[in-house]
Amino acid sequence: MKTLDRFRGPRISVDNDRCEVFGICVWEAPALFQLDRDGRLRYRRQLQEEDFEQAAAAARCCPMQAIVLRGMQDE
């Protein structure tokens, strides 16, 4: 199904209800996460292979456990 192609592969999701915008993810994965001036967290949903390590570190370090990696090979 072509409509599902955009959902395949590794990706990041952030539970905005849990996220307290501590910004630790920005330190762990600056290529994936950034805090805007308005205090909102922006992130790149789709991952490349070279992003896996940083994305996993950001998810591990999130004190609110708001970051989830989906579509990883060992999932």
N, C-alpha and C positions, 0 to 999 in steps of 0.2 A: 504494500500500500504506500503510495507516494506521500500521503498526508502524515504518515508516521515517521518518515525519514528524519525529520528535524529533531525527533525525540530520541533517536538512537545515538549510541556512543556515550562516552563519559561526559558528565555535566555536574554542575554545582547547583544546589538550591539552598536558600537561606530562609529559615522560618522567621519572618519579620516580627511575629508576636513574641518570640524568645530573644531575638537580638537586642542587646542593650547598647550597641555601637561602642564597645570598648576600643575597637580598632586593632586588636591583636592580629586579626587576619590580614590587615594591611601590612603589618611588619613581617609576617610570615610569607605572604604571597603578594608583593606589591604589583606584580604584573596582572594579577587577577582581581584584586580588591582595591577600592579607593573610597575615601570619605570626601564627600562634596562639602562645599562651604555651608550648605544648608543643613549639614549634619546627617545627611542620608548616606547609607552604604550603597555603593554601586559595585557590581561585580560582573565578570564575564561568565556566562552560563556554560558555554561549550568549552571543553578542554582539549588541548593538544597533548600529545604524549609527553612532551617536555614539561608540562604543567603538573603532572600527577604528584610528584614529590611535594611541591609547594602547596598544592591544594590539600593533600592529606595532612600536612603539618598545620595548616590553618584550621582544618576541621578538628584535629586533636587538641589544639591550643585554645579553641573557643570556650571561654568559661561558662557560657550559657548553652553550649552544645546545639547551637542554632544552624551550623553548617553541615549539610549532608552531601556526600558524593554519591552519585548514582551512575549506573552503567559501567562501573569499573570491571575489569576483567575477572577479578576474584569475587565478584558479587554473587 
